Amino acid sequence: MSAFDPAAGGTEVRVMERGEGPYVYDTDGKRYLDALSGLFVVQAGYGRKELAAAAAEQAEKLAFFPVWGYAHPPAIELADRLAELAPGENNKVFFSSGGGEAVETAWKIAKQYFKLRGKPSKHKVISRATAYHGTTAGALSITSVPGFKKDFEPLVPGAVKVPNTNFYRAPEYFADDEKAFGRWAADQVDWAIRTEGPDTVAAVFVEPVQNAGGCFPPPPGYFDRLAEICREHDVLLVSDEVICAYGRLGTMFGAQKYGYQPDIITTAKGLTSGYAPAGATIVSERVYQPFGEGDAMFAHGYTFGGHPVSSAVALANLDLFEREDLLGNVLRNENAFRQSLERLKDIPIVGDVRGDGYFLAIELVRDQATKEQFAPGDGTRILKGFIAPALMEAGLYCRADDRGDPVLQFSPPLVCGEEEFDFIERTLREVLTKAVSKI
């Protein structure tokens, strides 16, 4: 069986038919290690009968009912569960169908929050260079990837961009001082707020580990300083954890990994391990407070937000997390995973290995010693013209991304361990060694 991708000019694409554990199989029976969890989603791996059974049982009992002015047991239980798991007083849950909707919800909450507090001019948001936050109109405005935006402009006004935390490409005067770089990167948010006017800025959107550009972790002290800046200017700190929540970094939420307290958390993807669509925006008690006063209401919602089947699957998925200690598996094995990629630095085009938990990237360079980047077009040619198809042919699925510098990203199911890491390392070594001759 074959299919064609109209977005790629009619190119034939592989058709995936089934999955088992960390592996997927195409219609020809070829097996691939899914080192990207589909798209940072399938935390528990494929073929989990208990998740499929939870969906079937709930669909038979109550397939659908909206949560607009009503409720049903799975949504109530899931909201309570997320409120218990989320850090601090993030205990109010607004359901959506996915991550972009969760981000859209967060921006609208931030705008209305300040209106309810008598500060209607605070509506702008700040996000980081190269960051991806979704493709709906508001989320796309927060996104900082020009190629994704240009065909849909003008977008929602009020989205301001600041530098990200890519220490590998930091200005040379920071040398090896990550802490100083982190302070500088956070202070760029302070500068942007002051430049725009603190009375106009509602929120800062950041991922714990930034996805686009290739898994940028926060330098030491970055989030401490960022939280301080947000408090000083009365700006909400939104932790976009559509990727980083639900075990991706070895903690239930990425904010817990780095010890900061968000005002709002956006989530999706791993909430159900991909067995049903679901997203959730988790709001602090402080932010919720004005919405609960008088006749205030949040006039916003999604038909399938809090869907009974998705909620039941999410609950079963969280049960599975506890039963099999998936967070512990990541924390016990994250160093081994990273070391398996670090060993590839003897290959001349492997520049940086970065990220955290089960969310890592390799940046490819023309010259490892000088960090010289590829000439325009060469990186994409080597990455997508040779490396990506060669890895797939060898049975390894990961992400080849050139939205910034060329990177390979890895986000394996949380059930993976040494056997899968060894396969990733062996396959990468073979393909990247051949790629050297393509420069």
N, C-alpha and C positions, 0 to 999 in steps of 0.2 A: 504494500500500500504506500502511496506517495501523496504528498501535498505540496502546494506552492504558496509562497509568501508574497503577496502583492506589494508589500512594503519594501521588499528586497528585489523588485523588478521581476517577479515571477520565478525566483530561485527555488529549486526543489528543497524541501526540508524533511528532516527525519520525523517519523511519526512514532511517538512513544505510546505503548499499549498497556503496560502493566508495571508494577513496582513491588519490590520485596526488600524490607530492611533499608539499607542505604543505596540500593541499586534500582535502576529502571531498565526496561527492556523495550526495544523497538519492535515494529511489526515483522521484522526479519529474524527476531529472536536474539539480536545482539545485545549484550549486557554492558551497561555503563555505570560507573560509580558516580552517584550524584553528589558532587563535592560542593554544590551550591544550595542544597535543600530545595530544589525546584527554583525558587527565587527568594531565598532566605526564609522559607516557610515551613518545610516538612521536618519539624524538630524531632518528632518521635519516629521518623522513618515510615516506609510504605507498608501496606498490607496489615495495618493494625485492626484486627477484627473487632476489638472492643469499641473503637471509635465508629466503625461502620455500624455496629449493633446499636450504639447510642443514638445514631441518626435515624435508623430504621424504627426503633422503639418510639422515639418522640414523634416521628412523622405519622405513625399509626395513631398515636394518642391525640396530638394536636399539631397539625402540620403548619398552621400559620394563624397568628392573630397579632394585630398591631399593638405597640406599647405607647401609643398616643392617647393618654388619658385612661389607659387600661394597663393590665399586667398579666403575666402568666408565670407559673412556678420556675421554669428554667431561667428566665431573665432575672427574676428576683434573686434566685440563688447565685447566679453568676455575678451579678452586681455586688452582692454581699461578699462573695469570694474575692473579687478583685479589690474591693475596698480593704479587706483584711490583708491582702498580700502587698498592696502598694505602700510606698514609703510615707511616713508622716501622716498628715491628715488628708491625703488624697483619697477621699472616700465617697465622692459623688461620681456616678458613671453614666455617660451618655453613649449609647450604642450606635454603631453605623455598620456599613457593609464592608468597609476596608480602610486602608491607610490614608488614601487621599481625602476621603470623607472625614476621617478623624482629624486631620490637619485643618481642613476647611472649618470643621466645627470649632476647633480651638481658636482660630482667628476670630470667628464670629462671637464666641464667648468673651474673648478679650475686649473686643470693641464694645459689646453691650455692658460688660462689667463696669467699664469706666463711665459710660453714659449713666448707668444707674447710680454711680458714685458722684455724679455732678461734674465729670471731667470729659465732656463729649469730644474734645479735640484730640484726645489720645486714641489714635486709630492705626498708626503705622506699625510695621513689624520689621525687625532686623534679622537677617540670616547670613550664612557664611558663603564665601566664594566656592563655586563648583557644587554646592550642596543640592541634593534632590529631596523634595518634600511632596511630590505628587503632581498630577496633571489636570485636576479640575482648576477652574479659573483662578480662585484664590490661592490654592496650593501651588499652582504653576507660577504665580507671581512671587511666592516665597522661594521657589526653586531658583537656583543660580547657574543653570546650564543654558547658555544662550541658544544653542541649537534646538532645544526643546521648545523655546518660547517664540522665536522669530515669526513663525507662521500664524501665530494666534494673538499677536499684539494689536491694539493696546490691551493690556491685562488690567487687573485690579490695581489702582494706584496705591502708593504708600509702602512699598516693599524696598527696603534699603539693604545693601550688601556690605559685609566687612570681610577681612582676610580669614582664612581657615587655619587649622592647626597642623598643617603639613610641615613638620620639623625638618624633614629631609630636604625641602626646598626653602628653608628659612634663610633670611639674609645672612651673609657670611659673618657679620660682626657678632652673631650669637654663638658662633663656634659650637662647642658642645654643651652649652648652657641651656638645657631644656626649660628649666624653671624661669629663666629670664625671658625666653621666647614665649612661654605660656602667659607670663604677666603682660608682655607686649600685645599678644593676640587678644587677650581679654580687654585690655585698655583700648583697643580699636573699637570695641562695642561702646565703651564709655565716650569716646570721641564722637562716634556716630550719633549717639543719643544727644550729646551736647550740641552737635552741629545741626541736627534736625529740630532740636528743641525738646526738652524733656516733657513738655506739656502736649506733645504730639505723638509720642511713642507709647504704644500699648504693650508690646511683647517682643521678646527675643526667642527665636526658634533655633534650637541646636540639637543635633544627635549626640548621644554619649560617645560613640565612635562614628565619624562621618563616613557614609557609604561612598558617594560619588567622588571620584578622584583616587579612591583606593584605600579605604579603611584608615582614616586619620584618627589616632587616639588623642585624648586630651593630654597636654604636657602637665607635669606636676604643678598643682596650685591653680590651674586654669579655672576650674569650676568654682573654687573658693572665691576667687576674685570676681568671676562673672556674677555669682549670687550677690556679692557685696554691691556691685554696680547696679544690679536690678533693684535691690532694696533702696539704695540711695536715690534712685530716680523714679521710684514707684512704677516699675515696669515688670510685667509678668515674665517669669522664666518658664518657657515651654520646652519640655524634653520630648523630642520626637523619637519615640522608641518603636516605631513600626517594625524595624529590624532588630533592635537591640534588646527588646523585652523578651520575656518568656525563655530565658536560659541561654540566649545566644552568647552572652559574655560570662556565663556561669552563675549569674544571679537572676532572680525573677525579673528585676528591672535594672536597666543600665545605670540609672541614678544611684542605685544601691552599690554598684561596683565602685563608683568614684566618690561616694559620700556627699552628694548634694541633694537639696530638697527642691524639686520643681513645684510650680504653682499648678501646672497642667501637664499631663502625660498623654501622648497620643500613641496608640498601639493598634496592631492588627496581626497579619501574617501568622506568627507562631502560636497565637492564641488558640487556634484549633488544629495546629499542625497541618493546615491546608485541607482538612477533610470537609470543611464547609466554610463559606465566606463569613468573616466577622471582623469588626473593628470596635474599638472603645476609646473614648476620650475620658480620662480620669482626672477629676477636678478637685482642688483642695477645698476644705471647708471655708476658708477665708474668701476664696473667689466665688463660691456658691452663695454665700450669705446674702448679698443684695438681691439675688434671684428669688430667694425665699421670703421676701418681705412684701407686704401690701399686695397689690395686684400685678406685680412683675411676673413676666413669663419669658421663656426663651423660645421664640417662634421659629423653630428649626427642627427638622427631623428627616428620617429616611424610611421609606416603606419597609425595608427589610432589616432595619436596625433592631437588635434584640430578637432576631428571628428565633422561634422556639427550637428548631432543629439545630441551628448553629450554636445556640446557647447550650443545648444538651451535649453537643460534641465538645465544646470548650470545657465544660465541667468534667467530662470523661478524660479529656486531654490533661487537665490539671491533676486529676486523680492519678493518671499514669505517670506524670512527672514525679509525684511523691512516691508512688509505689516502686518505681525503678530508679529513683534518685538520679534523674537526668542532670540536674544542676551539679550534683557531686561528680558525675562522670566528666563533665566539662572541666571542673576545677582540678580534678586529678590528672587530666590528660592534656590540658591546654599548653603546658610547657613542652611536652613531647611533640605536639602538633607543630608548634612554632619552630622547634629545633629541626624537625624534618624539612621545613622550608629554608631555614637558615643554612643548612648544609649545602644548599644549592648555590651559595655565594662564590663557590669556586668556578662558576660559569660566568664568563666575562660580561654578559648582558644583564645579569641579575644585580640590580642596584640596591633597593631597599626591601626589607621584609618588615611589615608593620601590621598593627591591629591589636586585637585582644580576644581572649576566649577562643571560641570557634568561629572567628570572623577575622580573617587575615588576608593580606594582599602582598603581591610581589610587584614592585615597579621595575620595568625594563628600561635599560639605558644603553646608549651607544658606547660609553666608556665608563666602566665601574669606578676607576680611580678618581676621575675628575667629575663624576656625576653628569657627564655631557649627555644632553638629551638628543633624541633622534631628530634629524632634519624633518621639516614639515612633510607629512605624507608617508615618510619611511616607517614610523612607528606603527601606523595603522596598517600599512602594507605587510609588515612582518607579523604583527599581532593577529590581525583578522585574515590576512591572506595566507599565512602558513601555520602559525602556532595554534590558533583556535581549532581549525579543521583537523590538524594533526592530533591534537589531544582527544578530540571526539572520536577520531578513527581508532585511537589507542584505547578507547573505552573510559575516558575521563571527561566528565562534564563539569565545567567551572565557568566563570565569567571573564571574557576578554573585553576590557573596557578602555575606551580612549577618549572619555569625556574630559580628562585632564591629560596627564602623561600616561603612556600605555601601561596598564596594569593587568595582572591576573588576580581574580578574587576567589576566595574559598570560604564557604560557609556550610560545612557538612552537617548532616543530621546529628543531633546530640547523642545518638547511640553509637557513634563511631569511636574507634580506638586505634591501637597500634597497627593492626592489619591494614586498615584503610589509609593511615598516614604513610605507611611504607609503600603502598601502591601509588599514592599521589606523588611521593618523592621520586620513585623509580621512573614513572611515566614522564614527569616534568624534566627529569635529567636527560632522558633520551631525546625528547622533543626540543628542549631549549638548547642542547648541545648542537643539534642540527641547525637550529635557527641562527647560530653565530655565523654560519657561512652565508646566510642570506643578507647580511648587513651590506 
